[in-house]
Amino acid sequence: MLGKLLCIEDMNSPLLKYALLAGMVYFCCMAVAHYFGIKLPLLFVYYDTPFYAYQDKIISFAVVSYIALFYSAAQNREVVPAALIVLGATVLGLASVNGSDALASVLEESQSTLPYWVQTGLIAVYFVVLLVLYLRDKEKA
């Protein structure tokens, strides 16, 4: 009865909560990097490609939705599947871009896509960590 009153079944474990909040902080940093054109790997996946400043400002505003989603997911377990779907789609989208002719057309002939694949892989690892934590919490509920 007390669990129902406190909505314990809607709460994330501390580990999942902090993992989601870490993602929120990451996306905050990414939004700032895109807004100000700070081209650092991990914050700016395609950091060494040509870009248009106005596009990066648009990306920075769009990333605010990730910030809100990950904050909400950290607060309420029912939102976590949406965050996982969005992050999974992001990994698939980045992989699609990494293998695209469009990206190849803006790279120098000797320029490798390995740095983009590494960053995509790190985001995929974060996705897997969140998925495992979510499933573990779900089993305990």
C-alpha positions as CSV (number, residue, x, y, z in Angstrom):
1,M,0.0,0.0,0.0
2,L,2.7,2.5,1.0
3,G,4.6,1.6,-2.3
4,K,1.5,2.6,-4.3
5,L,1.1,5.9,-2.4
6,L,4.8,6.8,-2.9
7,C,4.7,5.5,-6.6
8,I,7.8,3.4,-5.8
9,E,7.1,1.3,-8.9
10,D,7.5,4.5,-11.1
11,M,11.0,5.3,-9.7
12,N,14.3,4.5,-11.3
13,S,17.2,3.0,-9.3
14,P,19.7,5.6,-8.3
15,L,22.1,4.2,-10.9
16,L,19.7,4.5,-13.8
17,K,18.6,7.9,-12.6
18,Y,22.2,9.2,-12.6
19,A,23.0,7.6,-15.9
20,L,20.0,9.4,-17.4
21,L,21.0,12.7,-15.7
22,A,24.6,12.2,-17.1
23,G,23.0,12.0,-20.6
24,M,21.1,15.2,-19.9
25,V,24.4,17.0,-18.9
26,Y,26.0,15.6,-22.1
27,F,23.2,16.9,-24.2
28,C,23.4,20.3,-22.5
29,C,27.1,20.5,-23.4
30,M,26.4,19.4,-26.9
31,A,23.7,22.1,-27.3
32,V,26.2,24.7,-26.1
33,A,28.9,23.4,-28.4
34,H,26.6,23.6,-31.4
35,Y,25.2,27.0,-30.5
36,F,28.7,28.5,-30.2
37,G,30.4,26.4,-32.9
38,I,32.8,24.8,-30.5
39,K,33.9,21.9,-32.7
40,L,35.1,19.3,-30.1
41,P,34.8,15.6,-30.7
42,L,32.0,13.9,-28.7
43,L,30.2,17.2,-28.4
44,F,30.2,17.8,-32.2
45,V,30.3,14.4,-33.9
46,Y,31.3,15.7,-37.3
47,Y,33.7,18.2,-35.8
48,D,36.1,18.4,-38.8
49,T,33.6,18.7,-41.6
50,P,32.3,21.9,-43.3
51,F,29.3,23.4,-41.5
52,Y,26.9,26.3,-41.6
53,A,26.6,28.2,-38.3
54,Y,22.8,28.6,-38.7
55,Q,22.4,24.8,-39.0
56,D,24.3,24.3,-35.8
57,K,22.1,26.8,-34.0
58,I,19.1,24.8,-35.1
59,I,20.7,21.6,-33.9
60,S,21.4,23.2,-30.5
61,F,17.7,24.1,-30.1
62,A,16.6,20.6,-31.2
63,V,19.0,19.0,-28.7
64,V,16.9,20.8,-26.0
65,S,14.3,18.1,-26.6
66,Y,16.9,15.5,-25.7
67,I,17.7,17.4,-22.5
68,A,14.0,17.5,-21.5
69,L,13.4,13.9,-22.4
70,F,16.4,12.6,-20.4
71,Y,15.5,14.7,-17.4
72,S,11.9,13.4,-17.5
73,A,13.1,9.8,-17.9
74,A,15.4,10.3,-14.9
75,Q,12.4,11.4,-12.9
76,N,9.9,8.8,-14.1
77,R,10.6,5.2,-15.3
78,E,7.6,5.3,-17.6
79,V,9.5,7.8,-19.8
80,V,12.7,5.7,-20.1
81,P,11.5,3.7,-23.1
82,A,10.9,6.9,-25.1
83,A,14.5,8.0,-24.2
84,L,15.8,4.6,-25.3
85,I,13.9,4.7,-28.6
86,V,15.2,8.2,-29.4
87,L,18.8,7.3,-28.5
88,G,18.6,4.1,-30.5
89,A,17.3,6.1,-33.5
90,T,20.1,8.6,-33.0
91,V,22.7,5.8,-33.2
92,L,21.1,4.4,-36.3
93,G,20.9,7.8,-37.9
94,L,24.6,8.5,-37.1
95,A,25.6,5.2,-38.6
96,S,23.6,6.0,-41.7
97,V,25.3,9.3,-42.1
98,N,28.7,7.7,-41.4
99,G,28.3,5.4,-44.3
100,S,26.6,7.9,-46.7
101,D,27.8,9.3,-49.9
102,A,26.8,12.7,-48.6
103,L,29.4,12.6,-45.9
104,A,32.0,11.1,-48.2
105,S,31.4,14.0,-50.6
106,V,32.5,16.6,-48.0
107,L,35.6,14.7,-46.7
108,E,39.1,15.1,-48.0
109,E,40.3,12.1,-50.0
110,S,42.6,10.9,-47.1
111,Q,40.1,11.7,-44.3
112,S,38.8,8.7,-42.4
113,T,35.3,8.2,-41.0
114,L,36.9,6.3,-38.1
115,P,36.5,9.2,-35.6
116,Y,32.7,9.4,-36.4
117,W,32.3,5.6,-36.0
118,V,34.1,5.7,-32.6
119,Q,31.8,8.5,-31.4
120,T,28.8,6.6,-32.7
121,G,30.0,3.5,-31.0
122,L,30.4,5.4,-27.7
123,I,26.8,6.6,-28.0
124,A,25.7,3.0,-28.7
125,V,27.5,1.8,-25.6
126,Y,25.7,4.4,-23.6
127,F,22.4,3.2,-25.1
128,V,23.2,-0.4,-24.1
129,V,24.1,0.7,-20.6
130,L,20.8,2.5,-20.2
131,L,18.9,-0.5,-21.7
132,V,20.6,-2.9,-19.3
133,L,19.9,-0.7,-16.3
134,Y,16.3,-0.2,-17.3
135,L,15.7,-3.9,-17.8
136,R,17.4,-4.7,-14.5
137,D,15.1,-2.1,-12.7
138,K,12.1,-3.6,-14.5
139,E,12.9,-7.1,-13.2
140,K,13.1,-5.7,-9.7
141,A,9.8,-3.9,-9.9
